Amino acid sequence: MSEQEWRGRWEAARWFLSADGETGKRHGNETLRITPDGQVFIKLPAPLADLANAPHGRYTVSARASFAHCGREWADRVEADRAVAYRIHVDPARGRWYVDVSWQRPPVQTISLEAALAAGVIGIDTNADHLAAWHLDVHGNPVGRPRRFSYDLSGTASHRDAQLRHALTRLLNWTRHLGVAAIAVEDLDFTDVKTREKHGRRRLRQVVHGIPTARLEARLVSMAAEHAIASVAVDAAYTSRWGAQHRQQPTSTPAHKTSRHEAASLVIGRRAQGHGARRRTAPPRHHQSDGAGHRTLQARHHGLGCEEPRPARTGGRTRSAAPPGA
């Protein structure tokens, strides 16, 4: 670019005006005030009071502001005089002025784990370029086929943030469509010394850099709370290894082969429900049970079915006479 273009971009990066809001003030902000119909008022300082074109030392912008994203929620806050923050800045490439609005959300309400998992759970495996998700019922069994929500984390920070937000939006919409009220994500922690010894320091940096753990956690909690969906964090130890060992081959079909990440999402969802990763356990020793014994983990004590003890039979088993003393 030319020197004039560079200087224009350099100056545009410093042409901005921001003001934090305050609850109780008119439309939630005393310095930068935007009415629900989009009219912008700026409170001028004393040296610039002669430039005011509205009462009380304010300057009215001729253009109207509109917010396509979360516009209804913003209008509700402005009408209720709740705090909103604004930032006015210029884009030199397009030659346009923009206004950004933001506000602080209330703390996320926590619910019991039993209530969150009452309708099943969505297990999510986080990767560098996609989210692998699988729907599990209340018994820990997979329902349907897994889903994959891809994103591209290359480019600018705004592009990466938009890609991550779009992937999470599709994930939450799919969760709401299924009627599930909880999602299970792995709590990734790369500060453990064992993790460094496992991957190596150089490999560890590549893994941490490729997975957007901090942004994903912050985005997921805030966006899931808006959809009334609970987030359950589980231990991420050996989810990929055990998923590939115990879940990848049994869930694969001739038309669709289950990937290692999809199998890991199944293990993550089962771990949130308190189930193990294995499908079956080793049978008990013969001196502790009759033969091989029962070995299925999913069986419940109140639903044994054909495995329940047989009722005691009275009387003779054959047509012959009973032996003496029987």
Summary of the structure (lengths in Angstrom):
residues: 326
radius of gyration: 30.0
end to end distance: 106.6
largest distance: 120.8
contacts: 813
relative contact order: 0.09
helix: 33%
strand: 21%
